[in-house]
Amino acid sequence: MATNDPAAHLNEVIAGIGFAMLTTVRPDGSLHSCPMASAGVDPDGVIWFFAANNTEKVEAIRTSQRVNLAYVDHPAKRYVSVSGYCELLREPVKAKQLWNPEYKTWFPGGLEDPNLILLKVNVQQAEYWDATQGRMLALVGFANAAIG
């Protein structure tokens, strides 16, 4: 990859992959995964998602903030795993900035939906499949990031 900036590098390896599988830890310790529309990584190494406040994933995050994201583009042999900590936020300004009209499919009430909440995933580690080496490679620069 062409950059030393970890967020930019991560954006390069997930570019064009529209969905990530978000894995959360349920209160009983079991894992739960679901697909989430993905908009990429911001310069601070944060990945944002919209969710409904009354969902199993949000309840799981209230118990354990540890999450994993899996991005897959099988035809291009791109496989990316991202782990971090997730915060639940209600930030109308950020929500407006991130909003995509396609999200109306899941949130018919749009940005005014009282059930709408933001998931802020602070990336701690990321790795991707390198077909030339036949193994996963770490994206350097996230492990030392402060987790709030």
C-alpha positions in Angstrom: 0.0 0.0 0.0 1.1 3.5 -0.7 0.6 5.2 2.7 2.0 5.2 6.2 -1.3 6.7 7.6 -3.1 3.7 9.3 -6.6 5.1 8.7 -5.9 5.9 5.0 -4.3 2.4 4.6 -7.4 0.8 6.1 -9.6 2.8 3.8 -7.6 1.5 0.8 -8.0 -2.1 1.8 -11.8 -1.8 2.4 -12.6 0.6 -0.5 -15.7 -0.4 -2.3 -16.8 -3.0 0.3 -20.2 -1.7 1.2 -21.0 -3.9 4.2 -19.1 -5.2 7.2 -20.1 -8.0 9.5 -20.2 -6.5 13.0 -19.6 -9.1 15.8 -20.5 -8.2 19.3 -20.3 -10.1 22.6 -23.7 -10.9 24.2 -24.2 -10.6 28.0 -23.8 -14.4 28.2 -20.4 -14.3 26.5 -21.6 -15.7 23.2 -20.9 -13.9 19.9 -23.5 -12.3 17.6 -22.8 -11.0 14.1 -24.9 -8.9 11.7 -24.3 -7.0 8.5 -23.8 -3.2 8.7 -23.6 -0.6 5.9 -20.1 0.8 6.0 -18.9 4.2 5.1 -15.2 3.8 5.7 -12.7 5.0 8.2 -12.4 8.7 9.3 -8.9 10.3 9.7 -9.0 9.6 13.5 -9.3 5.8 12.9 -13.0 5.6 13.7 -15.6 3.7 11.8 -19.2 4.9 12.1 -22.4 3.0 11.7 -26.1 3.8 12.2 -28.2 1.4 14.3 -31.6 1.1 16.0 -31.3 1.7 19.7 -33.6 -1.3 20.5 -31.5 -4.0 18.8 -29.6 -7.0 20.1 -26.3 -5.5 18.9 -26.8 -2.3 20.8 -27.8 -4.2 24.0 -24.6 -6.3 23.6 -22.5 -3.2 23.2 -23.9 -1.8 26.4 -22.5 -4.9 28.1 -19.2 -5.2 26.3 -17.7 -2.5 24.0 -15.4 -5.0 22.3 -16.4 -5.5 18.7 -15.0 -7.0 15.5 -15.7 -6.0 11.9 -15.1 -8.4 9.0 -15.0 -7.0 5.4 -15.1 -9.5 2.5 -14.7 -9.0 -1.3 -14.3 -12.6 -2.3 -13.9 -12.0 -6.1 -11.0 -9.7 -5.4 -9.6 -11.9 -2.6 -9.9 -9.0 -0.1 -10.4 -10.1 3.5 -10.1 -7.6 6.3 -10.6 -8.0 10.1 -10.9 -4.9 12.4 -11.2 -5.0 16.1 -11.9 -2.2 18.5 -14.1 -0.6 21.1 -17.6 0.7 20.3 -19.3 3.7 21.8 -23.1 4.4 21.5 -23.7 8.1 20.8 -26.5 10.4 19.9 -24.8 13.2 18.0 -27.2 14.9 15.5 -24.4 16.9 13.8 -22.3 13.8 13.2 -25.4 11.8 12.1 -26.3 14.5 9.5 -22.7 14.5 8.2 -22.7 10.7 7.8 -26.3 10.3 6.5 -26.8 8.6 3.2 -30.3 8.5 1.6 -30.0 4.7 1.2 -30.2 4.5 5.0 -34.0 5.3 4.7 -34.4 1.6 3.9 -33.6 0.8 7.6 -34.6 4.1 9.1 -37.8 5.3 7.4 -38.0 8.2 9.9 -34.6 9.4 8.7 -32.4 11.5 11.0 -35.5 12.4 13.1 -36.1 8.7 14.0 -35.9 8.7 17.9 -34.6 5.1 17.8 -31.5 6.1 15.7 -28.2 5.8 17.4 -24.6 6.0 16.2 -22.0 3.3 16.7 -18.5 4.7 17.0 -16.0 2.0 16.5 -12.5 3.1 17.7 -10.2 0.9 15.7 -7.6 -0.8 17.9 -6.2 -3.4 15.5 -6.7 -4.2 11.8 -5.3 -6.9 9.5 -5.8 -7.9 5.9 -5.2 -10.9 3.7 -2.1 -10.6 1.6 -2.5 -13.2 -1.2 1.1 -12.8 -2.3 2.3 -14.0 1.1 -0.7 -16.3 1.8 -1.4 -14.9 5.3 -3.0 -12.0 7.2 -0.8 -8.9 7.7 -1.3 -6.3 10.5 -2.0 -2.7 9.6 0.5 -0.9 11.7 -0.5 2.1 13.7 -3.7 1.3 15.5 -2.6 -0.7 18.5 -1.1 2.4 20.1 -4.2 4.5 19.6 -5.9 5.7 22.7 -9.2 4.0 23.4 -11.8 6.3 25.0 
